[in-house]
Amino acid sequence: YKLVAFISHMGTSTHCGHYVAHVLKEGRWVIFNDAKVGASVDPPRDMGYLYFFERIIE
């Protein structure tokens, strides 16, 4: 399996802040933060709430 996306939280607690999506597109991580989309230079893979994997068939 290969990690292709995950959801992380930005804020001081789950009651404050919001969730963003980090998606692997064409070998680079991209962050989707509401209407803003940009490069996710060092995505917090260890801080994800929900992970999306793609099965690799060999």
Secondary structure, DSSP 8 states (H G I E B T S, - for coil): -EEEEEEEEEEEETTEEEEEEEEEETTEEEEEETTEEEE-SS--GGGEEEEEEE----
